Amino acid sequence: MRFTSFKGIGTKAHGIMAMHYSKNMKLVVGSLLSTMAAIFQSAGLFGGIGYAFSMMATGPIVLVTVISLRFGLLSYAVTTLLLMILQPSEVLVFMFTTGLLGISLGVGFKLFQTRLVVSLTGGMLLATGIFLLLYLFQFPILGPSISSQVSFTVIGGVLLFALFYSWIWMKLSKLGMKHLNKFMVKKVLLDKDESSSS
């Protein structure tokens, strides 16, 4: 069965499709994805491979924001609160980098038509978050070797990195949304079969 047979599905030029979710389903999916984001972000505590897992915290936030802007913002807030309990040292990192990128990409997918604009939106907001951490909060987000003094070299490097990183997550989010929709379609069909046979 094609996704287009479900009410509420919309497709834009960037290819992200979001099927219609009931309010209860949005709450359940949002809660699960928030928990996943908090666990991924907390993995940064372990260093090494943990940093790779912490970068994955962006994915769940993108997906829930594509499903619903309201639940995306709620998931962002819930993940932040969970991190205050699980790993307080990761709260600022999540709020201004991985989580902010997730929200900005999700909002971009909802509001804009093309992948380029979505990527630029995510990249610019990610760069802004990094600059706020580095220059306003004096948080060594780029490591102790990078000074908190304003440097045009650092600014240029951060902008290039943020735009490239946002483009990667835009591509990954498209793939993730495709698999999430397939899972939800299977669940809807299974529920219908069970209800019709009872």
C-alpha positions as CSV (number, residue, x, y, z in Angstrom):
1,M,0.0,0.0,0.0
2,R,1.3,3.4,-1.0
3,F,1.7,6.2,1.6
4,T,-0.5,8.4,-0.5
5,S,-3.5,6.3,0.4
6,F,-3.4,7.8,3.9
7,K,-5.0,11.0,4.8
8,G,-2.7,13.7,6.0
9,I,0.3,12.7,4.0
10,G,2.1,15.5,2.1
11,T,5.1,15.5,-0.1
12,K,7.3,18.5,-1.0
13,A,10.2,18.8,-3.3
14,H,12.7,17.6,-0.7
15,G,10.8,14.3,-0.5
16,I,9.9,14.2,3.2
17,M,6.5,12.6,3.8
18,A,4.6,12.6,7.1
19,M,1.6,10.4,7.4
20,H,-1.3,11.4,9.6
21,Y,-0.8,10.5,13.3
22,S,-3.5,10.7,15.9
23,K,-2.8,12.9,19.0
24,N,-2.2,9.8,21.2
25,M,0.2,8.3,18.6
26,K,2.1,11.6,18.4
27,L,2.4,11.6,22.2
28,V,3.7,8.0,22.3
29,V,6.1,8.4,19.3
30,G,7.3,11.8,20.7
31,S,7.9,10.3,24.2
32,L,9.9,7.4,22.7
33,L,12.0,9.6,20.4
34,S,12.7,12.0,23.3
35,T,14.0,9.2,25.4
36,M,16.2,8.0,22.5
37,A,17.6,11.5,22.1
38,A,18.4,11.8,25.8
39,I,20.1,8.4,25.8
40,F,22.1,9.2,22.7
41,Q,23.2,12.6,24.0
42,S,24.2,11.1,27.4
43,A,26.6,8.7,25.6
44,G,29.0,11.6,25.2
45,L,30.0,10.9,28.8
46,F,32.0,7.9,27.7
47,G,34.1,9.7,25.1
48,G,35.4,8.1,21.9
49,I,32.5,6.1,20.4
50,G,30.2,7.8,22.9
51,Y,30.6,11.1,21.0
52,A,29.5,9.3,17.8
53,F,26.3,8.2,19.6
54,S,25.7,11.6,21.1
55,M,25.6,13.1,17.6
56,M,22.7,10.8,16.8
57,A,20.5,12.7,19.3
58,T,19.6,15.0,16.4
59,G,17.7,12.3,14.5
60,P,14.9,11.7,16.9
61,I,14.2,15.4,17.3
62,V,14.0,15.9,13.5
63,L,11.6,13.0,13.1
64,V,9.2,14.1,15.9
65,T,9.3,17.7,14.6
66,V,8.4,16.6,11.1
67,I,5.4,14.7,12.6
68,S,4.3,17.7,14.6
69,L,5.9,21.1,15.3
70,R,4.2,21.2,18.7
71,F,5.4,17.8,19.7
72,G,8.8,18.5,18.3
73,L,9.2,21.5,20.7
74,L,7.8,19.4,23.5
75,S,10.3,16.6,22.8
76,Y,13.1,19.1,22.7
77,A,12.0,20.4,26.2
78,V,11.5,16.8,27.6
79,T,14.9,15.7,26.3
80,T,16.5,18.7,28.0
81,L,14.8,17.9,31.3
82,L,15.9,14.2,31.0
83,L,19.5,15.3,30.4
84,M,19.4,17.5,33.5
85,I,18.8,14.2,35.4
86,L,20.9,11.8,33.3
87,Q,23.8,13.9,32.2
88,P,23.7,17.6,33.2
89,S,27.0,18.4,31.5
90,E,25.4,17.6,28.1
91,V,22.4,20.0,28.5
92,L,24.0,23.0,26.9
93,V,25.5,20.9,24.1
94,F,22.1,19.4,23.3
95,M,20.2,22.7,23.6
96,F,22.6,24.7,21.3
97,T,23.9,22.0,18.9
98,T,22.3,18.6,18.4
99,G,18.8,19.5,19.7
100,L,18.8,22.9,18.0
101,L,19.8,21.3,14.7
102,G,17.0,18.7,15.0
103,I,14.4,21.4,15.7
104,S,15.6,23.6,12.8
105,L,15.7,20.8,10.3
106,G,12.3,19.6,11.4
107,V,10.8,23.1,11.1
108,G,12.6,23.5,7.7
109,F,11.0,20.3,6.4
110,K,7.6,21.6,7.4
111,L,8.0,25.2,6.1
112,F,10.2,25.0,3.1
113,Q,10.1,23.1,-0.2
114,T,13.7,22.4,-1.2
115,R,16.6,20.5,0.4
116,L,18.9,23.4,-0.1
117,V,16.8,25.8,2.0
118,V,16.3,23.1,4.7
119,S,20.0,22.5,4.9
120,L,20.8,26.2,5.0
121,T,18.3,26.7,7.8
122,G,19.7,23.9,9.9
123,G,23.3,24.9,9.2
124,M,22.8,28.6,10.0
125,L,21.0,27.8,13.3
126,L,23.6,25.2,14.3
127,A,26.4,27.7,13.6
128,T,24.5,30.3,15.7
129,G,24.2,27.8,18.6
130,I,27.9,27.0,18.4
131,F,28.8,30.7,18.4
132,L,26.5,31.3,21.4
133,L,28.2,28.5,23.4
134,L,31.7,29.6,22.4
135,Y,31.5,33.4,22.6
136,L,28.6,34.2,24.9
137,F,28.7,31.3,27.4
138,Q,32.5,30.8,27.1
139,F,31.8,27.0,26.8
140,P,34.6,25.1,25.1
141,I,32.4,23.4,22.6
142,L,35.2,23.1,20.1
143,G,37.8,21.9,22.6
144,P,40.2,23.6,24.9
145,S,42.6,24.6,22.1
146,I,40.0,26.9,20.5
147,S,40.0,30.3,22.2
148,S,36.8,32.1,23.2
149,Q,38.1,35.2,21.5
150,V,36.3,36.1,18.3
151,S,38.3,34.7,15.3
152,F,37.2,35.0,11.7
153,T,39.0,31.8,10.9
154,V,37.0,29.9,13.5
155,I,33.8,31.6,12.4
156,G,34.4,30.6,8.8
157,G,35.3,27.0,9.7
158,V,32.3,26.7,11.9
159,L,30.0,27.9,9.2
160,L,31.4,25.5,6.6
161,F,31.2,22.6,9.1
162,A,27.6,23.5,10.2
163,L,26.4,23.7,6.6
164,F,28.0,20.4,5.7
165,Y,26.8,18.7,8.9
166,S,23.3,20.0,8.4
167,W,23.3,18.6,4.8
168,I,24.3,15.2,6.1
169,W,21.5,15.2,8.7
170,M,19.0,16.4,6.1
171,K,19.8,13.3,4.0
172,L,19.7,11.0,7.1
173,S,16.4,12.5,8.2
174,K,14.8,11.7,4.9
175,L,15.8,8.1,5.2
176,G,14.7,7.9,8.8
177,M,11.3,9.4,8.1
178,K,10.8,6.9,5.3
179,H,11.4,4.0,7.6
180,L,9.3,5.5,10.4
181,N,6.4,5.9,8.0
182,K,6.7,2.3,6.8
183,F,6.7,1.1,10.4
184,M,3.6,3.2,11.1
185,V,1.8,2.0,8.0
186,K,2.4,-1.6,9.0
187,K,1.1,-0.9,12.5
188,V,-2.1,0.7,11.1
189,L,-2.7,-2.2,8.8
190,L,-2.1,-4.7,11.6
191,D,-4.5,-2.9,13.9
192,K,-7.1,-2.8,11.2
193,D,-6.7,-6.6,10.6
194,E,-7.0,-7.3,14.4
195,S,-10.1,-5.1,14.8
196,S,-11.8,-6.6,11.7
197,S,-11.2,-10.2,12.9
198,S,-12.5,-9.6,16.4
